[in-house]
């Protein structure tokens, strides 16, 4: 083994390790983004459902309710 071969092997291994870790990190970031978007979508749907439910259970018209209370 010559010093050149050892340096080339180490350099090649380092580049491969860097490449695979970069791919792995990119995959993790993409999955985190997709999960985050899905969570935001579900929270938005629940918020809209709660608003709709509040409208359905609440008074139809505040002015009419006020008149009937008098």
Order of alpha helices (4+ residues) and beta strands (2+ residues): alpha-alpha
